[in-house]
Amino acid sequence: DPQTLCDNTLLCRDLVNGTSEEVTPEAIAALAKRIAKSSKLKCDIISGKKIGRLGMGLFEAVSRGSIHEPQLIMLSYKGDPTSKETTALVGKGITFDSGGYNLKPTGHMEDMRCDMAGAAAVLYAIDAVAKLRIKKNVTAYLAVCENMIGSKAYKPGDVFTAYDGTTVEILSTDAEGRLILSDAIAYAVKNHKPSRIVEASTLTGACVTTFGELYAGLLTKDAMLRAKLEEAAASTGERLWALPLDADYEKDLESDIADMRNINPERKAGTIAGGMFLSRFAKETPFAHLDIAGTAWISKERGVSPKNATGYGVRLLTEFISSL
């Protein structure tokens, strides 16, 4: 039903376009509950101090500087109760990204309300899957918080422990998306054992430098995931291009004082470094990372997309789920 996909793409655009004053982590949690109720999805939310208490040290660190409580929002849809297969969709939901103490300069901060476009895409994709009654099982994980500065904010040089026990040295507080996502991915892997994970995030400026606003980056070691996502991209027009996720790139994330650091300090292959960081937390689970930094928010009208939020990913992810 094209109508459902169009409607959900427009709703996704509206959510991403909404100001960070209105679209807070708590507001996204409330919206997810409403969507769950209307589309008969199961909704579980872990919020506030419980995130830190459960051991999601990276997620907790990023959210500390904000007055808004972090939210790990989980929505699940059982379209095929006879199957044990489940796909996890994970989305980055930074409702405003100041860059933290690695503060973004003027010209790069004004549109940072769009840094939750991955979470918005995942939210409206699972809603579309439910509305279309696709016979697949899906769980969406929205990692949602603000990245702000303040007396409690996390700092460069600190080391924090992820949900799976990995220690991470913070070289940049502006590489925060991978931190909250890795805790969400590790949580999904440990507690729900998904068959595969596809994660979408406005992760790196390097991706915009590479592809502009036309293609999203696709990083995966799994041939099936790559093929299915590329087919979905071809059929929906939400374009993807694969980049290598070669193990040799991991050396650039080695730390002297922790298991890994959150960026390659030389800032080379930034998009690949982000994908390498995230893939580590998926362990043995087939994993694909979509860097939608260029495609989720655009500087001028392009084809069917107006300026600003595009709703990128809703159609792509829905098509991908239905193709499994």
C-alpha positions as CSV (number, residue, x, y, z in Angstrom):
1,D,0.0,0.0,0.0
2,P,1.9,3.1,-1.2
3,Q,-0.4,5.4,0.8
4,T,0.9,4.0,4.1
5,L,4.5,4.4,3.1
6,C,3.9,7.9,1.9
7,D,2.0,8.9,5.0
8,N,4.7,7.4,7.3
9,T,7.5,9.1,5.3
10,L,5.7,12.5,5.8
11,L,5.2,11.8,9.5
12,C,8.9,11.0,9.8
13,R,9.8,14.3,8.1
14,D,7.5,16.2,10.5
15,L,9.1,14.6,13.5
16,V,12.7,15.3,12.3
17,N,11.8,18.9,11.3
18,G,10.2,19.5,14.7
19,T,12.3,21.8,17.0
20,S,14.4,20.3,19.7
21,E,12.4,22.3,22.2
22,E,9.3,20.3,21.2
23,V,10.9,17.0,20.1
24,T,12.6,16.0,23.4
25,P,13.5,12.5,24.4
26,E,10.4,12.3,26.6
27,A,8.2,13.5,23.7
28,I,9.6,10.8,21.4
29,A,8.8,8.2,24.1
30,A,5.3,9.5,24.4
31,L,4.8,9.4,20.6
32,A,6.2,5.8,20.5
33,K,3.6,4.8,23.1
34,R,0.8,6.3,21.0
35,I,2.0,4.6,17.9
36,A,2.3,1.3,19.7
37,K,-1.2,1.6,20.9
38,S,-2.7,2.5,17.5
39,S,-0.7,-0.1,15.6
40,K,-0.9,-2.8,18.3
41,L,2.9,-3.0,18.9
42,K,4.4,-4.0,22.2
43,C,6.3,-1.1,23.8
44,D,8.9,-1.1,26.5
45,I,10.9,1.9,27.6
46,I,14.0,2.1,29.8
47,S,14.6,5.7,30.9
48,G,16.5,8.0,33.1
49,K,18.8,6.6,35.8
50,K,17.8,3.0,35.0
51,I,20.0,3.2,31.8
52,G,23.1,3.7,33.9
53,R,22.0,1.2,36.6
54,L,21.6,-1.5,33.9
55,G,25.2,-0.9,32.8
56,M,24.7,1.2,29.7
57,G,27.6,3.4,30.6
58,L,28.2,5.0,27.2
59,F,24.5,5.9,26.8
60,E,24.4,7.3,30.3
61,A,27.6,9.3,29.7
62,V,26.3,11.0,26.6
63,S,23.0,12.0,28.2
64,R,24.4,13.4,31.4
65,G,24.8,17.0,30.3
66,S,21.1,17.4,29.5
67,I,18.0,18.2,31.6
68,H,16.2,15.6,29.5
69,E,16.1,11.9,30.6
70,P,17.6,9.4,28.2
71,Q,15.2,6.9,26.7
72,L,15.8,3.4,25.2
73,I,12.5,2.8,23.4
74,M,11.7,-0.7,22.2
75,L,8.8,-1.5,20.0
76,S,8.1,-5.1,18.8
77,Y,5.9,-6.5,16.1
78,K,5.1,-10.2,15.7
79,G,3.9,-10.6,12.1
80,D,4.9,-14.3,12.1
81,P,4.3,-15.9,15.5
82,T,5.4,-19.3,14.0
83,S,8.9,-18.1,13.3
84,K,11.8,-17.6,15.8
85,E,13.4,-15.1,13.3
86,T,13.5,-11.5,14.4
87,T,15.1,-8.5,12.8
88,A,16.3,-5.7,15.0
89,L,16.1,-2.1,13.7
90,V,18.2,0.3,15.7
91,G,18.0,4.1,15.3
92,K,20.1,7.0,16.6
93,G,17.9,9.6,18.4
94,I,20.1,12.5,19.5
95,T,17.3,15.2,19.7
96,F,19.9,17.9,19.8
97,D,23.6,17.6,19.2
98,S,25.7,20.5,20.5
99,G,28.8,18.4,20.0
100,G,29.4,18.4,23.8
101,Y,32.7,19.9,24.9
102,N,34.0,19.3,21.4
103,L,31.4,22.0,20.6
104,K,30.2,22.3,17.0
105,P,31.0,25.7,15.5
106,T,28.4,28.1,14.1
107,G,27.2,26.9,10.7
108,H,27.3,23.3,11.9
109,M,25.0,23.3,14.9
110,E,21.8,25.1,13.8
111,D,20.2,22.0,12.2
112,M,21.3,19.5,14.8
113,R,17.7,18.8,15.7
114,C,18.0,16.4,12.7
115,D,20.3,14.1,14.6
116,M,17.4,11.9,15.6
117,A,16.5,11.0,12.0
118,G,17.7,7.4,12.3
119,A,15.4,6.8,15.3
120,A,12.5,8.6,13.5
121,A,13.0,6.3,10.4
122,V,13.1,3.2,12.5
123,L,9.9,4.3,14.4
124,Y,7.9,4.9,11.3
125,A,9.3,1.8,9.5
126,I,8.1,-0.6,12.2
127,D,4.8,1.3,12.3
128,A,4.5,0.8,8.5
129,V,5.4,-2.9,8.8
130,A,2.6,-3.3,11.4
131,K,0.0,-1.3,9.3
132,L,0.8,-3.4,6.2
133,R,0.6,-6.6,8.3
134,I,3.9,-7.9,6.9
135,K,4.4,-11.4,8.0
136,K,7.8,-10.9,9.7
137,N,9.0,-10.3,13.2
138,V,10.6,-6.9,14.0
139,T,11.9,-5.1,17.1
140,A,12.8,-1.4,16.9
141,Y,15.3,0.1,19.3
142,L,15.4,3.9,19.5
143,A,18.3,5.2,21.6
144,V,17.2,8.8,22.4
145,C,18.8,11.6,24.4
146,E,20.4,15.0,24.0
147,N,24.2,15.7,23.7
148,M,24.7,18.9,25.7
149,I,27.3,20.7,27.8
150,G,27.0,21.5,31.4
151,S,28.6,20.7,34.8
152,K,27.6,17.0,34.5
153,A,28.5,16.5,30.9
154,Y,31.0,13.9,29.9
155,K,34.5,15.0,28.9
156,P,37.2,14.2,26.3
157,G,39.8,11.8,27.9
158,D,37.3,10.0,30.1
159,V,36.8,6.2,29.9
160,F,33.3,4.7,30.2
161,T,32.1,1.1,30.2
162,A,29.6,-0.2,27.6
163,Y,26.7,-2.5,28.4
164,D,28.8,-5.5,27.2
165,G,31.8,-4.6,29.3
166,T,33.9,-2.9,26.6
167,T,35.8,0.1,27.9
168,V,35.8,3.1,25.6
169,E,38.1,6.2,25.7
170,I,36.4,9.4,24.6
171,L,38.5,11.3,22.2
172,S,35.6,13.4,21.0
173,T,32.3,14.1,22.7
174,D,31.0,14.9,19.2
175,A,31.3,11.2,18.2
176,E,28.4,10.5,20.6
177,G,25.9,8.6,18.3
178,R,28.1,5.5,18.1
179,L,28.2,5.5,21.9
180,I,24.5,5.4,22.5
181,L,23.9,3.0,19.6
182,S,26.5,0.5,20.8
183,D,24.8,0.2,24.1
184,A,21.4,-0.3,22.3
185,I,23.0,-2.9,20.0
186,A,24.7,-4.7,22.9
187,Y,21.4,-4.7,24.8
188,A,19.5,-6.2,21.9
189,V,22.1,-8.9,21.3
190,K,22.3,-10.0,24.9
191,N,18.6,-9.8,25.8
192,H,16.7,-10.5,22.6
193,K,19.2,-12.4,20.4
194,P,17.9,-11.0,17.0
195,S,18.6,-12.9,13.8
196,R,20.1,-9.8,12.2
197,I,20.5,-6.1,13.1
198,V,20.1,-3.1,10.7
199,E,21.0,0.3,12.3
200,A,20.4,3.7,10.8
201,S,22.0,6.9,12.0
202,T,23.1,10.4,11.0
203,L,26.5,9.4,12.1
204,T,29.4,11.2,10.3
205,G,30.1,14.4,8.5
206,A,32.6,12.2,6.6
207,C,29.7,10.5,4.9
208,V,28.3,13.8,3.7
209,T,31.8,14.7,2.3
210,T,31.9,11.3,0.5
211,F,28.4,11.1,-0.9
212,G,26.8,14.5,-0.6
213,E,23.1,14.3,-0.1
214,L,22.3,11.6,-2.7
215,Y,23.6,8.3,-1.2
216,A,23.7,6.8,2.3
217,G,26.7,4.7,3.3
218,L,26.1,1.0,3.8
219,L,28.6,-0.9,5.9
220,T,28.3,-4.6,6.5
221,K,30.3,-7.8,6.4
222,D,27.2,-9.9,5.6
223,A,26.6,-10.6,1.9
224,M,22.9,-11.4,2.4
225,L,22.2,-8.1,4.3
226,R,24.1,-6.2,1.7
227,A,22.2,-7.7,-1.2
228,K,18.8,-7.3,0.4
229,L,19.5,-3.7,1.4
230,E,20.8,-2.8,-2.0
231,E,17.7,-4.4,-3.6
232,A,15.4,-2.4,-1.3
233,A,17.4,0.7,-2.2
234,A,17.0,0.1,-5.9
235,S,13.2,-0.5,-5.6
236,T,12.5,2.5,-3.3
237,G,14.9,5.1,-4.7
238,E,16.5,5.6,-1.3
239,R,20.0,5.1,-2.5
240,L,22.8,3.3,-0.8
241,W,26.5,2.7,-1.6
242,A,28.6,0.1,0.2
243,L,31.9,1.0,1.9
244,P,34.4,-1.6,3.2
245,L,34.2,-2.9,6.8
246,D,37.7,-4.3,6.7
247,A,39.1,-5.7,10.0
248,D,42.4,-3.8,9.4
249,Y,40.6,-0.5,10.1
250,E,40.1,-1.6,13.7
251,K,43.7,-0.8,14.5
252,D,42.9,2.9,14.1
253,L,40.5,2.6,17.1
254,E,43.0,1.0,19.5
255,S,43.4,2.9,22.8
256,D,46.3,3.0,25.3
257,I,44.0,3.1,28.3
258,A,40.8,1.3,27.2
259,D,39.6,-1.5,24.9
260,M,39.0,1.1,22.2
261,R,38.6,4.8,21.5
262,N,35.5,6.4,19.9
263,I,37.3,8.0,17.0
264,N,40.4,7.6,14.9
265,P,42.4,10.7,16.1
266,E,43.8,11.2,12.6
267,R,40.1,11.5,11.4
268,K,40.8,9.3,8.3
269,A,38.1,7.1,6.9
270,G,35.6,8.6,9.4
271,T,32.5,6.8,8.1
272,I,34.3,3.4,8.1
273,A,35.6,4.1,11.6
274,G,32.0,4.7,12.8
275,G,30.9,1.4,11.2
276,M,33.8,-0.5,12.6
277,F,33.1,0.8,16.1
278,L,29.4,-0.2,16.0
279,S,30.0,-3.6,14.4
280,R,32.1,-4.7,17.3
281,F,29.0,-4.6,19.6
282,A,26.9,-6.8,17.3
283,K,29.3,-9.7,18.0
284,E,28.4,-12.7,15.8
285,T,25.0,-11.3,14.8
286,P,24.8,-10.3,11.1
287,F,24.9,-6.5,11.2
288,A,24.5,-3.6,8.8
289,H,25.1,0.1,9.5
290,L,23.4,2.8,7.4
291,D,25.0,6.2,7.7
292,I,22.2,8.5,6.6
293,A,23.9,11.8,7.6
294,G,23.8,13.2,4.0
295,T,20.4,11.8,3.0
296,A,18.2,12.4,6.0
297,W,18.5,16.2,5.9
298,I,19.1,18.1,2.7
299,S,20.0,21.7,1.8
300,K,17.6,22.0,-1.1
301,E,14.7,20.2,-2.8
302,R,15.8,17.0,-4.6
303,G,13.3,14.9,-6.5
304,V,10.4,14.0,-4.2
305,S,12.2,15.4,-1.1
306,P,11.7,18.9,0.1
307,K,14.5,20.9,1.7
308,N,15.4,19.8,5.3
309,A,14.0,16.5,6.6
310,T,13.5,13.8,3.9
311,G,12.1,10.8,5.9
312,Y,14.9,8.7,4.4
313,G,14.9,5.1,5.5
314,V,11.1,4.6,6.2
315,R,10.5,3.1,2.7
316,L,13.9,1.4,2.5
317,L,13.6,-0.4,5.8
318,T,10.0,-1.4,5.3
319,E,10.8,-2.8,1.8
320,F,13.9,-4.6,3.3
321,I,11.7,-6.3,6.1
322,S,9.1,-7.4,3.6
323,S,11.8,-8.9,1.3
324,L,13.3,-11.2,4.0
